[in-house]
Amino acid sequence: MDYKPKPNEYTLTLLNGDLEKEISLKENGFSAPTQKGVFVYYYSVWWMDEKEEHVSNGDAYYAFALEVK
């Protein structure tokens, strides 16, 4: 994300029907599936307060689909 300050917590989730699987991010990227199909992801980020535990100063949620041919 080209935004300052950058979020300090984030998750990437793969949706497969009713199942959700958290995907590991490495250097702000991930590997695409090798099998063919359309894959739906949710990318969630939070700007958590560094002084107060469990306090968010903002959040953002993104959804995107990736087609592997």
C-alpha angles and dihedrals in degrees: 000000000000095000133110125249093032118220113264098209129044143159136193116207128191115211117210110174105298093342125095123197126186111230122213116239120214119192090343092306142086138203118258118234115267096218121084120258146079116292124194120210136186119206114196127185134183136193098215119195110254094210104040120052117231094012118126122202091195145324142208133200128201131184126196140164126224121200117205113197 
